[in-house]
Amino acid sequence: MSDHPSTIPRIGAFIVPDATDPVATLGQIVMADESGLDLVALQDHPYQRRFFDTWTLLSYAAARTERVQLVTDVANLPLRPPAVLAKSAASLDVLSGGRVELGLGAGGFWDAIVAAGGPRRDPKEAVDALVEAIGILRGSWDSSSAINRSGPHYDIRGFHPGPPPAHRIGIWLGAYGPRMLRVTGQLADGWLPSLGDYLSQEEALLGQQVIDEAARAAGRNPGDVTRAVNVTASAHDPAPIVEQLVQIVEDLRFETLLVGVPGDDPIAFVRQLGDEVAPAVRAHFS
């Protein structure tokens, strides 16, 4: 029996922050809001010259939308110091009326990160830095007094946080390796991997088990850890996409599904996702 509660799945769009076509990029976000999708997720690659800065785009999008949740998928921690990231996320959460969730990654593409002025970290260092960052983020959001946290990667001395976020921002980790999965169960509010090349179905099930066990060992309820996933639609027609998403919920235990938007007519795809796919998936579980 799963420790994860039975819920109506949430459906969102995983959108490329394409700076070469601003009208289409913003159009997808606005359409997600208008068509009734639950979330908009944007990848964060500051070194990618063809991409908008994710926080700038999310902030602009927040002013053009009313209800959809805004998710970094996932924020590039090595290029976003956690004290500043905490302030960015909290500020946008206040301005958007509590609509921000923070997907967070330990880092990858290290040559590009170093080229942008960031550190080069080996796998252990990257996870160590992420654990430190989670403490700084939570401390910044939960405290009105100065933050003092000293570690190998971040030395925070007398940092005055603020503003407080409008709601308890979830930290969802883009985790794949065993240690990152354990950290997800121990410390995080959610798991946000990408199904496909990075994660097979068998690895997804194993990851769910590792997170459950780590959560229990930390005295947490595994059901309190959100299970979100990026997926690539198996087709353009609604029916097979509905079938695909239902299977992911039933077989792999993910309840928040972020569907990648293909490049051809992306606004129409997002409209179809909100108007046809999401209602059918929700109805299946209602």
N, C-alpha and C positions, 0 to 999 in steps of 0.2 A: 504494500500500500504506500502511495506517495505521501510525503509530508506537505506537498505543495497543494494549496487550496484550489478547488474547482472555480474558475472564473470565466467570464466572457472575454475572449481574446481581444486585445487592442491591436489595431492595424495602422501602420504608418508608411510613409514614403521615405526611402533612403536616397537622398538627392545629391548629385555631384555639384559642388559650388562653382560652377563653370563661369569664369569671368569673360569668356569669349562671346557669350550670348546672355547678357544680363536680363533681357526681357523674358526669355524662356526660363531662366533659373528662378527669377522671382515669381514668374507665372505659375510654376509648379508648386511653390510654397503657398501662394494665395489659393490655388485650386485645392490643395490638400485641406486647407481650412474651410473653404466654402463647400466642399463635397462631403464633409463629415468624417474625414480621417482623424485619428486620435493623435498622431505624432508626425513631426517632420524631423528627420535626422540628417545632419550634414557632416561629412568627413572633414578632417582637419589635417591638412598638409601645407604648412606655411611656406615650405620651400618650393612648392609647385607653382610655377609662374603663371599657369593658365587658370589657377583657382583664386577666388576671392578669399580674403581673410575670413575665417569662419565666424569669429565673434562679431566682426563688423557686419557680416551678412545676417547673422542671427538677430542682431540688434535692429537692423533695418526691417527685417521680416517681422519682428515682434510688433512693430508699429503698423504693419499692413495686415495683420491677422488679429483674430479675436479670441479663439478658443483652443487652437491646436497646441500641443506640447512641443517644446523646442529642445532638441537633444544634440549634443556634440557626440560624433560617432566615428572615432573617439578623439578627445582632446589630446594634443601632442605634448605630454608633460615635459620632456626635455627642453622644449622651446617656450614653455609657459610656466614661469616660476609659481609655485603653489600659492603664495600669499597674494600675488597679483591675480592669479586665476580665481581664487576665492572671492576677491572683490568684484571681478568681472561677472562671475556667475551670480553672485548675490545682487548686484546692481540690476542685471537683466531680469532676474526673478522678480524684483520689486516692480520694475517698470512694466513687465508683462503680466502682472497679476498672478504670480506664482506658477509660471508655465515652463520652468527650466529644469531639465535633468542633465547631469554631468556624466556623459560617457568619458572614460579616462583610460589612456593607454600608457604603458611603460616606455614605449619608444620602439622605433624600427627605422630602416633606411638611414643608418647612422652616418654614412658619407654625406648625405644631404643635410642632416641635422648639424653636423660639424661645419659644413659649408655655410650654414646660416648663423654660425656663432654659438651653437649649442655644444654640450659635452658629448664625448664618446663613452658609452658605458657597456660593459660586458653584461651578459644575462643576469648574473647575480646582482651586480650594481644597479641595474635597471629596476629590478624588483625591490631592492632595498630602498631606492629613492622613491618609488611609488608608495611603499608603506609609510615612509616619512611624510610624504605629501598628503596622504589621507588624513594623518593626524593634524597637519597644519590646516587643511581645508576645514575639517570638522571643528577644530579649535577656533578658527576664524569665524565660522558661522554661528557657533554656540556660545560665544563669549563676548562680553562688552568691555572686558579689561584687556590689557596688553598681553600679547602672545610671546612666550619665550620657549623655543624648541630648538635644541642644538643637536645636529646629527652629522654623519659623514658627508651628506650631500646638501643639506640646507641648514643654515645657521640663522635662525629667526630670533632677534633680540629686541624686545620692546615694541613689536609691531602692533599698531592699534587698528583692529579690524572694524569693518563697517562699510555699508549698512548691513543689518541683519537681513537674510533672505525672507521673502514673503511666506515660504513654506519650507519644510525640511527637504532640501535638494537631495535627490538620490545620486549616489556615486555608483555607476555601472561600469565594471571593468571589462575591457577587451582582453580576455584571458584565454590562453591556450595550454601553456605548460603546466606541469603538476603543481609547482609552487604558486604560480599565479592563481590557479584554481583554488588552492587552499586559502590564499589570501582573500579571494572572493567570498568564500564561505565564512571566514573569520571576521572580516572587517567591512566588506562592501555591502551596498544595498541592492546590487543587481549584477547579472552576468550579461555581456553584450559581445558575443563572438560573431563571426561571419560563417555561415554554412556553405560548404562547397570546397573550393581548393584549400582553404585554411583549416576546415573542420569537416570530417566525414560524419555520417549519421552515427556510426559506431563510436567515434570519439566524442560526439555530443552526449550520448548516453553515459559514457564513462565519466565525462566532465560533470554531468549532473550528480552522479554518485559521489565524486570527490568533493564537490561543493556541499552536498548534504552532510557528509561525514565531518567535514571541517567545521560546518556551522554547529552541528551537535556538540562537537568537542569543545567549541568555544562557548557553549551554553546558549546558543541561539536556536530559534526555530527556523529550519531550512525553508519553510514556506514564506518567511519574511524577505527572502532574497528573490528579487524580480528576475525572471528568466526571459530575456529579450534576445533577438537574433536577427541579423541581416540575411536576407535571402534573395536569390535571383529568380525572377518569375520563370516558370517552365514554358510559358507560352504567352501570346498576346491576347488570346480569347479569355473571357472571365471564367468559364466553367473549369478548365484545367488548373487555373491559378487558385480557385476556391478549393478544389480537391487537394492541391499541393499544400496549401496553408493549413487545412484541416488535419492532414496527415502529420504535419510538423507539430501541431498542438497535441494531437492524440498520442503519437508515437515517441516524440522527443521531449515533451514537457515544456516547451516554450509557450508563453502566453502573451508575449508582446512581439509582433512580427513586423519588421521593417523591410519593405519590398523595394529592391533596387529599380530605378526608373531607367528604361532603355533610351538611347539617344534619338530614335526616330519618333517624332511627335510626342515628346514627353508630357506635355500638358494634357493631351487627350488620354494618355495612359493613366496619369494621376486622377483625372476625372472618373475614368472607368473604375479605378481602384476604390475610390470613395463612393461612387454611385451604385456599383454593382457587386464588386468583390467583397468589400468589408461587410455590407449588410448580410450577404449570404453566409459568410463565415460566422458572424455573430449569431445569426438565426440558428445555425447548426448546433450551437452550444447553449441556446436559451431554453 
